[in-house]
Amino acid sequence: MIRLRLKKGREASVERKHPWLFSGSVGLMEGDGSDGLAQVVDSGDRILAHGSFSPKSQIVARLWTFDRRAPGREIFEERFGAARRLREAVLPPGTTGFRAINSEGDLCPGVLMDVYGDTAVLDLLTEGTEQWEEGITSVARAVFSPREVVVRRTGAERDRGGTGGTQPLDPTPLLEGEEQSRRRVPFTENGLNFFADVASGQKTGFFLDQRDNRARLRALATGRTVLNLFSYTGAFSVAALAGGATRCLDVDASEAALLLAREHRRANGFAASEEDFVRADVFEDLRHRVEAGEGWDIVVCDPPAFARRRGDVDRAARGYKDVNRLAMRLVRPGGWLLTCSCSGHVGPDLFQKIVFSAGLEAGASFSIAARQGAGSDHPVSLECPEGEYLKGLWLSRRI
């Protein structure tokens, strides 16, 4: 265990139980930290907290406890058990795909776990929590009882400043004797059938955080046409078709994602016509559609994160403005635009201002009918509001 002695006067955030300790607050480090465990003390040697140690990260420790207990099996069992009880209370019927552990939101900073049917995908987000893999995996099996746990280790890359988790990774092997095709794991969401690509998919294989937005789209889609931008594996379109949409068109740059989007439609009894799947750069595709004078009843715009670092915000703002300006021009009067940002560095106020500016340039008038973030299986800690990353605006076009 390493001991992190804070500089004098740097105790406030720890005393407020914020789980992130930045390296600039630390005056002295004592020990090697090879077990991933850190103890935080003030300048007078008073023990304040314990957490996971990430020597290469600006956030040198993610703090788990503030009561002198050190993280270990007892803490893991306590936190994972509470996480499971929350999911049992909030998940809708017919849903076997969900976020089981949401890092800071479940008081487990540096640990994410998504469940797809009988398979759990565990993502260790920091170098410190990677050191605890054996204990965390063991408790995850005991508490959630998955048939299989697939482990992704993205922490060391993230702590070095990489994009850990944004590119496909090679997880741990499957159970003995299983074929590579079993990486595509079936699960349900609100009674609809989907597959998580746990081997090479984005995030842990599926965008579970958009479940509530897909349910809202399903309720609005009857008799409407839907243009699904940055569609990935087409889950929004499946939800819309289940709600009675007359046509859904998926646009994405990934052919592999579009192939799975076709499978998703077939798995739910819907046709998968080739003209409804377009592989293209979404910005270029949008410009062509605007030039052609197309109109759609509902446009869904859910791009990847444009700002992965604070220094990316200005560039990201330009990207969000451009894509929304074009998307707005495709929405028919009386229609809907769902526009989203999953960039944590672009806050909700800034995102709304960007969308407002895009509307002015598009020459279209919209009202905000609803704001919708991640589902209730993605809790956010009051002590760490930075965990609220997904912003969704449901906009109704007036003229």
N, C-alpha and C positions, 0 to 999 in steps of 0.2 A: 504494500500500500504506500502511495506517495502522500505526503503532507503538504498541502498548499496553504502557505501563510499569506493572508491578505495584507495589502498595504494599509496603512492607517487611514481610516475614514472611508474605506471601500466596502463596508459591511452591509450597506443599506439594501442592496438588491437581494442579497442572500437572506437577510432578516425578513424581507417581504416574500420569501419563498419562491423567488423567480428561479427556474431550474437551469438557467444558463450562466456559467461563470466564465467571463472573458479573461484572456491571458493578461491583459493590461492591468487587471485588479490584483494580480498575484505578485508579491514582493519576493518570496522565497519558496523554493521547492525542495523538500527533503524526502529522499527515497527514490526508487527507480520506477515505480508504477507498473511493473511488469504484469501484475495480476489485474490490471484495468481498474483498480479501486483507488479512489482519492478521498482523503479526509480534508475538509476545509476548516481552517481556524482563523480567528482574527489576530490582530497584531499583538494581543495579550495572551495568545494560546488558548482562547476559549473555543471549544468545538462548536461549529455552526451547522455543518452539513456533511453528508457523504454522497458520493456519486461515482460516475464512470469517468476515467481519465483518458483524454485524447491529446497527446503531446504535440501533434502536428497541426492542431486546429486552433483558430482564434478562440473558439469556445473550448477552453481547455478542460472543462468538466461539465457534465450534465448531472444535475443534482437530483437524487432520488429521495433522500430522507433529511429531515431537519430535527430529529429527536434523538440523536446520538446512536441510533441503530445503523449498522452498515448493510448495504444491499447484499442479499444472498437468498437462499432458497425460501426462507420464511417470508421475506418481503415479496419475492416473485409470486409465491402462492397467494399472498394477500391481495396483491394488485391484479393479478390475472383473474382471480376469483371474482373480484368486484367488477372487472371488465365483462366477464361472462354474464353476470347477473344483469348488468345494464342492457346487454344485447338481447337477453331473453325478454326484457320488458319493452323494448322499443322496435324490434324488427317486425315488419309486416308479414302477414301470412303468405305462404308460397314463396318464401325467400330463403335460399340456402347459401347465398353468396353475400359476405358482409365483412366489414372491417372489425376484427376481433380485439386488437390492441392498437391504440392510436397514440403512441409515443407520449408526449407531454400531456395530452388530453386524458390519458388513463394513468397519469403519474408514473409512466414508464419511459422516461426520455431516452431516445435512441433505439427504441424497439417498435417496429410495426409488425402486425400479423393480419393477413387476410385469410378468410376461410372460404373455400369453394367446395361445397358438398362435403366429402370426407377427406379433402386435402387442405392442409394449411400451408401458406407460404409466409415464412418468417424472414423479415428483412432487418438486419442489424445495421443501424444507420451511423454508428460511430465506432472508432477504433477501440474505445473502451468496452462497449457492449459486445464487440467481436470476441474479446477475451473471456466473456461470460457465456459463450455459445452453449457449452455442454449443460450448464445449469438452467439456462433459459429454455432451451429445447426440451429438456426433461420435464420441467414444470408445465410448459405449454402442452405437451402430450398428456400429462396427468389431468390438467384442468379442462381442456377442450376435447380430448379424446379423438383426435383425427386419426385416420388410418395411416396417413403419411404426412410428414413435415418436410417441406422443401425449404432449404436455407439459402438466402442470398446475403452475401457479405459485402455491403457497399460502403461501410464506415470508413475504412482506411483511405479509400479513394476520395470520399467526401472531405475528410479531414485534411487531405493534401490540397484541397481546392478544386477537385474534379467535379464531374456532374453525376456522381454515383447514383445509379438507379434509373437514369434517363435513357440508357442504352440497354439492349438485351444482355443478360448475363448468363453464365453457365451455373445453374444451381447444383445442389448435391444430387447424387444418383437416385434413381427410382428404386423401389423395392426390387429385390432380386427376381429376375425372370420376367420383368415387365418390358414392354416395347417402348421405343421412343415416342410412338404416337400417343401413349398415355399421358404425355405432357399436356395434352389438351383435355382439361378437366371439366366435366359437365356440372352445371349448377342451375338454380332457378332464381328469378327475381320477379316478384309479384306475379307468379304463375307462368312466366315466360321462360323459355329454355335458352341458355347461353353456354359458351365454353370459355374458360380462362386458359390462355396460352402461357402456362407457368414457366416454360423453358425460354421462350424468346420474345414474349410480349412486353409491352410497356408497363411501367409500374410493376405490380405483381402478376400481371396477365390480363387485367380488365380494369375499367374505370368505375369502381364501385361507388365513388363519391357522388356520381350523377344520378343515383337511383331516384331521388325525389323529383328532379327535373324531368326524368323520363316519365314518371307517373303523371306529372302535370301535363306534359305533352300528349300523353295517351288520352287524357280527358278532353283535350282541346282539338284533337285531330279529326274528328268525324267529318267526312266529306271534303277534306282539305288536301292540298298538295304540300309536300314537305321537301325542302332542300337542306340536306345535312352536310355541313362543311366541316372539314377536318374530322371526318366521320369515324376514323379508326375502324373498328369491327362492326359498325353499323347498329349499335344497340338503340340509339335514339330512333332509328327508322323502324326497327322491330316494334318498339313501344307505340309509335305512331300508327303503324299498320294494325296493331292489335286494337287500337282505338277507332279504327274505321277510316284511316287516311286513304285517299284514292290513288296516290302515287308518292313514293319516297325515292329520292335520288341521293346516293352517297358519293362524296368527292373526297379523295384522300391521295396522298403521294405514295402510299405504301401498297404495293400489289398484294403482299402477304395479308395485310389487314383487310383488304377488299375481298380476298378469297374467303376469309373467315366470315366476313359480313354476308356473303352469299349463303354460307352454311347456316348462319344464324337465322336467316329468313326461312330456309327450308326446314330447319328444326322446329319452327313454329307454324308450319303449314302455309307459308306465303311463297309466292312465285319469286324467282330470282332472275329477272330479265336482264340481259347484258347491258341494255341501254340505261339501266338504273345504277350502274357502277362506273365511275369515271376516275381513272388514275391521272392525276394532274397536280401541278403546283396550284394550291387553292387561290392564291392572289391572282395568278394569270387566268385561271378558270373564271373567277369572279368578273374580271375585266371583260372577258369575252361575253359573258352572260349579260352584263350591263349594256354593252355595245349592241347586243342582239335584241335588247328591249324585253327580256324575259320578266315574268312576274310569278311570284309564288305566294301561297297563302301563309306558310310558316317557313321561316329560315332559322336553322340552328347553327350557331357559330361558336364552337368550343375548341379553340386552338390550343396547342401546347404552350407551356410557359415561355413567354418572350423575355422575361427578366429573371435569370437564375442568380444573378448577383446584383448588389445595389448599384453598381456602375452601369448596369444594363437598362436602367429605368427609362432614360430619355429615348433610347432606341426602341424600347418596347412600346412606349407611348405612341410613337409614330406608327409602329406596326398595328397596334390596336385601333388607332384612328383610321388608318387606311382600310383595314379589313371591314370595320363597321360601316364606314362611309359607303363602301361598295355593297355590302350586304343589305343595308337599309334601302338602297335604290331598287332592290329586287323584291321587297315586300309590298304586296298589293295593299291599297287602302282597306282598312278593316282587318288586315292580317297581323301576324305576330313575328317578332324577332326575339329569340333567346340568345343572348350574347353573354359569354363567360370569360373570366380570366382566372387562371390558377397560379399566377405569379404572386408569390407572397410579398415581394417588394413593391408591388402595385396595390396600394390600399383601396378600400371600397370608395372613398371620396374621390381619389384621383381617377379611378376607373370610370366612375359616373361622369366626371368632368370630361374625360376623353370621349365617352360615348355621346355626350351632349354636343361637343364640338363636331363630332362626325355627323350628327344629325343636321347641324346647320349647313355643313358643306354638301350633304346629300340633298338638301332642299326638301326634307321630309319631316313631318311632325309626329312625334311618338310620345306616349305616356308610359310611365313606369307602372305596370299593373302588379308586379310582385318582385320581391328580392328572394333569391333561393340559393343557399350555399350547400355545403355537404350535408349528408343525412345525419340522423341522430346517432348512428353508429360511428361517427367521426367527432366525438366530443372535444371541446376546447377548454383548456384550463383557464380559469379566471386569472391565475397568476402568470399565465403565459399566453396573452392574446395573439401573439405572433403565430400561433398554431392555426388561426383561422385564415386559410389561404384562398379558398374557392369563392369567387363572387359570380353570381348569376343574376342578370336583369331580364325580366320578362317585359318586353316593350310592345305596346299595341299601337299600330299605325293609324293615325286619325285622317291625315290627308297626304 
